[in-house]
Amino acid sequence: MLFYLPVGEGYAVVASNAGATHPPAWWLNLQAHPDGMVDVPGRSLAVRARQAAGTERDELWRRFVERLDGYERYAQSAEREIPIVILEPVAEGADA
């Protein structure tokens, strides 16, 4: 289970891999195949993943760090910019 933030109708998650120097396998999988499913309490939905960038990423990073300050430690040990992944709802069966 990942910590997430609501973003519009979807969710944002952090591909921190607990501060490892390499990204988590789930993020590599989503980069190759961005369509998936998420289950959150009371809701299951088809999503398409994309990486947040620029001011969107900056604002989301700030929000994540406010809620879980461990992300700052992860960023220091990772020696990479930790991706923030937006999981946006799509109609099931929608084409890429």
Secondary structure, DSSP 8 states (H G I E B T S, - for coil): ---EEEETTEEEEE--GGG-SS--HHHHHHHHS-EEEEEETTEEEEEEEEE--HHHHHHHHHHHHHH-THHHHHHHHH-S---EEEEEE--TT---
